[in-house]
């Protein structure tokens, strides 16, 4: 049996990074409010600037997670997938199959 342990580890890393990145929005809002209070400037303009940067960064992380290549056939594992199937649409490799 072929082992895909390193590829699935990379998938978990990308998924974790995107999940943690999503939690960054409340931090961005709090930081913009604090910085606006500290500098006596408009918190709205700071919020828009920081939120735009956060959205671009989180979008990149999410894109990397969604476009993770299937360890067996190389097509994006989650592309055009039935959300309940949890397997590659092209080759049928199940999520975390061949990890041991």
C-alpha positions in Angstrom: 0.0 0.0 0.0 1.3 3.5 -0.9 1.7 5.9 2.0 0.5 9.5 1.6 1.3 10.5 5.2 3.4 13.6 4.2 0.8 14.8 1.8 -2.1 14.5 4.3 0.1 16.2 6.9 0.4 19.1 4.4 -3.4 19.1 3.9 -3.9 19.3 7.7 -1.4 22.2 7.9 -3.2 24.2 5.2 -6.6 23.5 6.6 -5.4 24.6 10.1 -3.8 27.7 8.8 -7.0 28.7 6.9 -9.1 28.0 10.0 -6.9 30.0 12.3 -6.7 32.8 9.7 -10.5 33.1 9.8 -10.4 33.8 13.5 -8.1 36.8 12.7 -11.0 39.1 11.8 -12.0 39.9 15.4 -8.3 40.6 16.2 -8.1 42.9 13.2 -11.2 44.8 14.4 -9.9 45.1 17.9 -6.5 46.2 16.8 -7.9 48.9 14.4 -10.1 50.2 17.2 -7.2 50.3 19.7 -4.9 52.0 17.2 -7.6 54.5 16.3 -8.0 55.3 20.0 -4.3 55.5 20.5 -3.6 57.8 17.6 -6.9 59.8 17.8 -7.5 59.0 14.1 -10.5 57.5 12.4 -10.9 53.9 13.4 -13.1 53.3 10.3 -10.3 54.1 7.8 -7.9 51.9 9.8 -10.4 49.1 10.0 -11.0 49.2 6.2 -7.3 49.1 5.6 -6.6 46.3 8.0 -9.6 44.3 7.1 -8.7 44.5 3.4 -5.2 43.2 4.1 -6.6 40.4 6.4 -9.2 39.4 3.7 -6.5 39.1 1.0 -4.3 37.1 3.3 -7.1 34.8 4.5 -8.4 34.4 1.0 -4.9 33.1 -0.1 -4.8 30.7 2.9 -8.3 29.4 2.1 -7.5 29.1 -1.6 -4.4 26.9 -0.7 -6.5 24.7 1.5 -9.3 24.2 -1.1 -6.9 23.7 -4.0 -4.8 21.0 -2.2 -3.8 18.4 -4.8 -4.9 14.9 -4.4 -1.9 12.8 -3.3 -2.7 10.1 -5.9 -3.8 11.9 -9.1 -2.8 15.5 -8.5 -6.2 17.3 -9.2 -7.5 19.6 -6.5 -8.9 17.2 -3.9 -11.9 19.4 -2.9 -12.7 20.7 -6.3 -16.2 19.9 -7.6 -16.8 17.5 -4.7 -19.9 16.4 -3.1 -19.4 17.8 0.5 -20.4 14.5 2.1 -18.3 12.2 -0.2 -14.9 13.1 1.3 -13.0 11.5 -1.5 -11.3 12.5 -4.7 -13.8 12.9 -7.6 -11.3 11.6 -10.2 -9.5 8.7 -8.6 -11.7 7.9 -5.5 -9.0 8.3 -2.9 -10.7 8.8 0.4 -9.7 11.6 2.8 -6.7 10.4 4.8 -6.5 7.1 3.0 -3.0 5.6 2.9 -1.9 7.7 5.8 -0.4 4.8 7.9 
